[in-house]
Amino acid sequence: MKILGIDSSTTTASVSLIQDSCILYETTNDRTRTHSDKALEMVDQVLKHADCQLNEIDGFCVTSGPGSFTGLRVGVSLAKGLVMVVQKPLFGASTLEAVARSIPRVEGPICAFLDARKKQVYAALFQYEGETLERLSGDRAMNPEALCDEIIKPTIFVGSGLETYESFFREQLGERFLDAPKPMQTIASSAALLGRSAFLSNSQTEINQLTIQYARKAEAEFKQPDITKKEGRSNGN
């Protein structure tokens, strides 16, 4: 079984092709923020190096959030377009779960987090129970201080949010902040493996039902004027 994984939720995009539980080829790109000019090229690169045709892929899995609003749209749109061409199953994966799965199995809680900008982070907590990665929380957008309040025991931190917040969490959490092992695969590879599990459990997503999980409102929604108040004033209410 071959599954193509796509992730463009952060500044580093990745594409991966797996066969069963083996990574055939994966690639990354961090030269552009939107990834719109590189995403399809990365898919072509992976297929070429893996000596695989698009119609030989059994399914596609894309990270559907949280993450960069623009980046997520690029990845999800690309995945849907490929699925429409070859008519194969489509799966969506939590970006944060894919991040948590990118490191080797560890003991204790794992905090997967990304920089959400606007002085917030996207974060979720996980922990392995045997071979199974269990969720301890949902995917949320929150202030770093609020996340600190939830860390009550030594926790492994992993994700691109470290680029911005590592020193903050080290200072605030002390011994409760633990370094993660070096990632063993890209986020796209983790997504592909999640897609494989979903494929085996026959839980594919209909193409028109796969939606982006932003975890908070897009900036345009925050700036949307309240037209009901304006209408009320114009009607003399």
C-alpha positions in Angstrom: 0.0 0.0 0.0 1.4 3.4 -1.0 0.2 6.6 0.7 1.4 10.1 -0.3 1.6 12.6 2.6 1.5 16.3 2.2 2.2 19.0 4.8 2.4 22.8 4.2 1.2 24.0 7.6 4.4 25.6 8.7 7.3 27.5 7.1 8.9 24.1 6.2 6.7 22.1 3.8 7.2 18.4 3.2 6.0 15.7 0.9 6.5 11.9 1.5 5.6 8.6 -0.1 5.4 5.5 2.1 4.8 1.9 1.2 3.2 0.1 4.1 5.2 1.4 7.1 8.4 2.2 5.1 9.3 5.6 3.9 10.2 5.4 0.2 11.2 9.1 -0.2 10.6 12.4 1.5 11.6 15.9 0.8 11.3 19.3 2.5 11.2 23.0 1.4 11.6 26.0 3.6 12.4 28.7 1.1 8.9 30.2 0.8 6.2 30.9 3.3 3.2 30.0 1.2 4.7 27.0 -0.6 2.3 27.6 -3.5 5.1 27.7 -6.1 6.8 24.5 -4.8 4.2 22.1 -3.6 3.4 20.4 -6.9 7.1 20.3 -7.8 7.8 18.5 -4.5 5.2 15.9 -5.3 6.8 15.4 -8.7 10.2 15.1 -7.1 9.0 12.4 -4.6 7.3 10.4 -7.3 10.4 10.5 -9.5 12.8 9.4 -6.8 10.5 6.6 -5.7 10.0 5.5 -9.3 6.2 5.7 -8.8 3.4 7.0 -11.0 0.6 9.1 -9.6 -2.0 6.4 -10.4 0.0 3.8 -8.4 -0.7 5.6 -5.2 -3.4 4.0 -3.0 -4.3 7.1 -1.0 -3.4 10.6 0.0 -3.2 12.2 3.4 -2.7 16.0 4.1 -2.3 17.9 7.3 -5.5 19.9 7.7 -4.5 22.1 10.6 -3.8 23.9 12.7 -1.1 25.9 11.1 -0.5 28.7 8.7 -3.8 29.6 7.1 -2.4 30.2 3.7 -0.1 27.2 3.9 -2.9 24.9 4.9 -5.0 26.0 2.0 -2.2 25.3 -0.4 -1.7 21.7 0.9 -5.4 20.8 1.1 -6.1 22.2 -2.3 -3.2 20.3 -3.8 -4.3 17.0 -2.2 -7.9 17.5 -3.3 -6.7 18.2 -6.9 -4.6 15.0 -7.0 -7.4 13.0 -5.6 -9.8 14.3 -8.3 -7.3 13.2 -11.0 -6.8 9.6 -9.8 -9.9 9.0 -7.8 -8.2 7.6 -4.8 -9.0 7.9 -1.0 -8.3 11.1 0.8 -7.5 11.5 4.5 -6.9 14.5 6.7 -4.5 14.5 9.7 -4.0 16.9 12.6 -0.8 18.8 12.1 0.0 18.6 15.8 -0.5 14.8 16.0 1.8 14.4 13.0 4.4 16.6 14.7 4.1 14.4 17.9 4.6 11.3 15.8 7.6 12.7 14.0 9.9 11.8 17.0 10.7 8.3 18.3 8.4 6.8 20.9 9.1 8.3 24.4 7.9 8.0 27.9 5.8 10.8 29.4 3.8 13.6 28.0 4.5 15.2 24.7 3.6 18.8 23.8 3.4 19.4 20.1 3.2 23.1 19.3 3.6 25.7 16.6 3.9 29.4 16.6 0.4 30.8 15.9 1.6 34.4 15.8 -0.3 37.1 17.6 1.5 36.0 20.8 -0.2 32.6 20.7 0.7 29.0 20.0 -1.1 26.1 18.6 -0.7 23.2 21.0 -1.8 19.7 21.9 -0.7 17.2 24.5 -0.1 13.5 23.8 1.3 10.5 25.6 2.2 6.9 24.5 0.3 4.1 26.0 2.2 1.1 24.8 2.5 1.5 21.0 -0.5 3.9 20.8 -0.2 7.6 20.9 -3.1 8.9 23.0 -4.4 12.4 23.1 -4.4 14.3 26.4 -6.0 17.4 24.9 -7.5 18.8 21.7 -5.7 21.1 19.2 -6.0 24.6 20.6 -4.8 28.2 20.0 -3.7 29.6 23.3 -1.3 32.0 25.1 2.1 30.5 26.0 1.4 31.4 29.6 -1.8 29.4 29.6 0.1 26.4 28.2 2.6 26.7 31.0 -0.2 26.4 33.5 -1.1 23.0 32.0 2.4 21.5 32.2 2.4 19.9 35.7 5.0 17.2 35.0 8.1 16.9 32.9 7.0 17.2 29.3 8.8 16.8 26.0 8.3 19.8 23.7 8.5 19.3 19.9 7.5 21.4 16.9 8.5 24.5 15.0 7.2 26.7 17.9 10.6 26.1 19.5 12.2 28.5 17.1 10.2 31.3 18.8 9.4 30.1 22.3 12.1 27.7 23.4 13.8 30.1 25.7 10.5 31.3 27.2 9.3 27.7 28.1 12.8 26.8 29.4 12.7 29.8 31.8 9.1 29.3 32.8 9.0 25.6 33.2 12.5 24.7 34.4 12.8 21.0 34.9 9.3 20.4 33.4 10.7 21.3 30.0 12.4 18.4 28.3 14.1 18.3 24.9 12.7 16.1 22.3 14.7 13.4 20.5 15.8 14.3 17.0 12.8 13.8 14.6 13.0 10.5 12.7 10.8 11.7 9.8 9.1 14.7 8.3 5.6 15.8 9.2 4.4 14.6 5.8 5.8 11.1 6.6 3.9 11.1 9.9 0.8 12.2 8.1 1.2 9.5 5.5 1.5 6.9 8.3 -1.7 8.3 9.9 -3.3 8.1 6.5 -2.3 4.4 6.2 -4.0 3.7 9.6 -7.1 5.5 8.5 -7.0 3.5 5.2 -6.8 0.2 7.0 -9.8 1.2 9.2 -11.7 2.3 6.1 -12.2 5.9 7.5 -11.5 8.0 4.4 -12.8 11.5 4.1 -15.1 12.6 1.3 -13.3 15.2 -0.7 -16.0 17.8 -0.1 -16.0 17.1 3.7 -12.3 17.6 4.3 -12.1 21.0 5.9 -9.2 23.0 7.3 -9.0 23.0 11.1 -7.8 26.5 11.9 -8.2 26.3 15.7 -9.0 30.0 15.7 -10.7 32.5 13.4 -8.8 33.8 10.3 -7.6 37.3 10.6 -10.2 38.4 8.0 -12.9 37.2 10.3 -11.5 39.2 13.2 -11.6 42.3 11.1 -15.1 41.7 9.7 -17.3 44.6 10.7 -20.5 44.0 12.7 -23.0 44.9 10.0 -26.0 44.1 12.4 -24.9 47.1 14.6 -24.6 49.3 11.5 -28.0 48.2 10.2 -29.5 48.8 13.7 -28.2 52.4 13.8 -29.4 53.1 10.3 -32.8 51.9 11.2 -32.9 54.1 14.3 -32.7 51.2 16.7 
